[in-house]
């Protein structure tokens, strides 16, 4: 069974050497987390409140930060990987992460 939560973070970054994205700019990233698990005796995989708290704790590391301060090349692919690693510290279920950079552009892992 799958259960998902969507949250948002605001970050600034620049892509070194990139024509369009080489200057400092910001995005509101849409973060989709979908966990997989079995219902427990209460009939839930996990309480939404508990999952949202875990996600928020992990995302706080990135929210309202300049990503270049801790990433050499903050492409959306590298951002997704960094977020997945951070969320893995707080989420004990297998999960899929999708990071949207603006409208219609995303990466998933």
C-alpha positions in Angstrom: 0.0 0.0 0.0 1.2 3.5 -0.7 0.6 6.8 1.2 1.8 10.2 0.0 2.4 13.7 1.3 3.2 16.9 -0.5 5.2 19.8 1.0 7.1 22.8 -0.3 10.4 24.4 0.2 11.8 27.7 -1.1 15.5 27.8 -2.0 18.0 29.9 -4.0 20.7 28.5 -6.2 22.7 29.0 -9.3 24.2 26.4 -11.7 27.8 27.2 -12.3 28.6 27.8 -16.0 24.9 27.5 -17.1 23.8 30.2 -19.6 20.3 30.8 -18.1 20.7 29.5 -14.6 24.2 30.8 -13.8 22.9 33.8 -11.9 21.5 33.4 -8.3 17.7 32.8 -8.5 15.1 31.0 -6.5 12.4 28.3 -6.8 9.5 27.0 -4.8 10.1 23.3 -4.9 7.2 20.9 -4.6 8.3 17.8 -2.7 6.2 14.6 -3.0 7.0 11.8 -0.7 5.3 8.4 -1.2 6.0 5.7 1.4 5.2 2.0 1.0 4.1 -0.2 3.8 1.4 -2.4 5.3 -1.4 -1.3 7.6 -0.8 -1.9 11.2 -3.3 -3.1 13.8 -4.9 0.4 13.9 -5.5 0.2 10.1 -2.9 2.8 9.1 0.5 2.5 7.6 1.5 5.6 9.6 -0.4 8.6 11.0 -0.3 11.5 8.5 0.8 13.9 11.3 3.8 11.7 12.2 4.8 11.4 8.6 4.4 15.1 7.9 6.5 15.9 11.0 9.3 13.6 9.8 9.3 15.2 6.3 9.3 18.8 7.7 12.2 17.9 10.0 14.2 16.7 7.0 13.2 19.6 4.7 14.0 22.3 7.2 17.7 21.7 6.3 17.0 23.0 2.8 14.1 25.5 3.3 15.0 29.2 2.7 18.7 28.3 2.1 21.1 29.0 -0.8 21.8 25.4 -2.0 25.3 26.4 -3.3 26.4 26.9 0.3 26.4 23.1 0.7 26.3 21.7 -2.9 28.8 22.2 -5.7 26.3 21.7 -8.5 22.7 22.1 -7.4 20.9 20.7 -10.4 17.4 19.3 -9.6 18.8 15.8 -9.9 21.5 16.6 -7.2 18.9 18.4 -5.1 16.6 15.4 -5.2 19.4 13.1 -4.2 20.4 15.3 -1.3 16.8 15.6 -0.1 16.3 11.8 -0.4 19.4 11.3 1.8 18.3 13.7 4.4 14.7 12.4 4.5 16.1 8.8 4.9 17.4 9.9 8.3 13.8 10.6 9.4 11.6 8.2 7.5 11.8 4.5 8.3 9.7 3.3 5.4 10.8 2.7 1.8 9.8 5.8 -0.1 9.8 7.5 -3.5 10.7 11.1 -3.8 9.6 13.5 -6.5 11.0 17.0 -6.6 9.3 19.6 -8.8 11.3 22.6 -10.0 8.6 25.0 -11.1 5.6 23.8 -13.1 5.9 20.8 -15.3 9.5 19.9 -14.5 10.4 17.1 -12.0 12.9 14.4 -11.1 12.1 11.2 -9.2 14.0 8.7 -7.2 
